[in-house]
């Protein structure tokens, strides 16, 4: 039996998750947030089928920037996470430690050489670099801050034998 898992990949919500992206998350088995979450309400709005959410902190996820009553939840979110899927493992980090302006894909690949996919955020620019292993991908901004053309996300379909990434971008509504 070839199990297929769908993973919604988002980042850089800065406290606001676009409702159309929330719909994609709800249709997915698992959700990933690659940092700059903004507050716990974003994580609460992420409702994948399994309830499994993998999130990491970004360079703007500090107590001074989060509501006081969300600080305890913020303390539970790691800087780096990994998730095992059929056919491989995903590593997730915000990416800013690999260059503050444009995280270097070679640096990300070297940091996670035994991984199938490295997911990062930070730049608010969607990219899927499958030119080498591990693949490196950024879902862009999934809220309303610096979306570079509209809120975006990635949808990974993973099976033991094949992985595919779909890029999804919506028009700005604001």
C-alpha positions in Angstrom: 0.0 0.0 0.0 1.4 3.4 -1.0 0.3 5.9 1.6 0.0 9.5 0.5 0.3 12.5 2.9 -0.5 16.1 2.1 1.3 18.8 3.9 0.3 22.5 3.8 3.5 24.6 4.2 3.1 28.2 5.3 5.3 31.0 6.8 5.5 34.6 7.7 1.9 35.2 8.8 2.9 37.9 11.3 -0.3 37.4 13.3 -2.7 37.1 10.4 -3.4 33.9 8.4 -5.2 34.5 5.1 -8.5 32.6 5.2 -7.9 31.0 1.8 -4.7 29.5 3.0 -6.4 28.4 6.2 -8.8 26.5 3.9 -5.9 24.7 2.2 -4.5 23.8 5.6 -7.9 22.3 6.6 -7.8 20.1 3.5 -4.3 18.8 4.3 -3.2 16.0 6.5 -0.4 18.0 8.3 0.6 21.7 8.5 4.0 23.3 8.7 4.7 26.9 9.8 8.2 28.1 9.1 8.3 31.0 11.5 7.3 34.6 12.1 4.0 33.3 13.3 3.0 36.5 15.2 0.7 35.0 17.9 -0.9 31.8 18.9 -4.2 32.6 17.2 -2.5 31.8 13.9 -1.6 28.3 15.1 -5.1 27.9 16.5 -6.5 28.8 13.0 -4.4 26.0 11.4 -6.6 23.0 11.5 -5.2 20.1 9.3 -7.1 16.9 9.2 -4.8 15.1 11.7 -4.4 18.1 13.9 -0.6 17.8 13.6 1.1 21.2 13.2 4.9 21.5 13.1 6.0 25.1 13.7 9.3 26.9 14.3 10.0 30.4 15.6 11.1 33.2 13.4 13.2 36.3 14.0 10.0 38.2 14.9 8.7 35.6 17.3 9.8 37.1 20.6 7.7 37.7 23.7 7.8 41.5 23.3 6.0 41.1 19.9 3.4 38.5 21.0 0.4 39.1 23.2 1.3 38.5 26.9 -1.3 35.7 27.3 0.4 33.8 24.4 4.0 33.8 25.9 3.7 30.3 27.4 2.8 28.8 24.0 5.6 30.7 22.3 8.1 29.1 24.7 7.1 25.6 23.4 8.0 26.4 19.8 11.5 25.2 18.7 13.9 27.0 16.3 14.3 23.8 14.2 12.0 20.9 13.7 11.9 17.7 11.6 9.0 15.7 10.4 9.1 12.2 9.0 6.8 11.4 6.1 6.5 8.6 3.6 9.6 8.7 1.4 11.7 11.1 3.5 12.1 13.7 6.2 11.5 17.5 6.2 13.6 19.9 8.2 12.0 23.3 9.1 13.7 26.5 10.3 13.1 30.1 9.7 16.2 30.6 7.6 17.5 33.9 8.9 20.6 32.3 10.4 21.7 31.3 6.9 21.8 35.0 5.8 19.6 37.7 7.1 18.6 39.0 3.7 18.4 35.9 1.4 19.1 32.6 3.1 21.7 30.6 1.1 20.3 27.3 -0.3 23.8 25.7 -0.2 24.1 26.6 3.5 20.6 25.1 4.2 21.5 22.0 2.2 24.8 21.5 4.1 23.0 22.0 7.5 20.5 19.2 6.6 22.3 16.9 4.2 20.4 13.8 5.1 16.9 15.4 4.6 14.7 15.2 1.6 13.3 18.8 1.9 14.4 21.9 3.8 11.6 24.4 4.4 12.4 28.0 5.5 10.6 31.3 5.6 12.0 34.8 6.4 12.2 36.3 2.8 8.4 36.3 2.2 9.3 35.1 -1.3 8.0 31.8 -2.6 10.6 29.5 -4.1 11.0 25.8 -4.7 14.6 24.8 -5.5 14.6 21.1 -6.5 17.8 21.4 -8.5 19.7 19.3 -5.9 19.0 17.2 -2.8 17.8 18.1 -0.4 15.2 20.3 -2.0 14.9 23.8 -0.5 11.5 25.5 -0.4 10.0 28.7 0.9 6.2 29.1 0.9 6.4 32.9 0.9 4.1 35.1 3.1 0.9 33.4 4.2 -0.6 36.5 5.8 -0.8 40.0 4.6 2.7 41.4 5.3 5.0 41.8 2.2 3.3 39.1 0.2 5.1 40.0 -3.1 2.0 39.6 -5.2 -0.4 37.9 -2.7 -0.6 35.5 0.1 1.0 32.2 -0.7 1.8 28.6 0.5 3.1 25.3 -0.7 1.3 22.0 -0.8 3.4 18.9 -0.6 2.0 15.5 -1.7 4.4 12.8 -0.3 4.4 9.1 -0.8 7.1 6.6 -0.4 8.0 6.8 -4.1 7.2 10.3 -5.1 7.1 13.9 -3.7 5.4 16.8 -5.5 5.2 20.4 -4.4 2.5 22.7 -5.7 2.9 26.5 -5.4 -0.3 28.4 -4.5 -0.7 32.2 -4.6 -3.8 34.2 -4.1 -4.5 37.8 -5.1 -4.1 40.4 -2.5 -7.4 41.4 -0.8 -6.1 44.3 1.2 
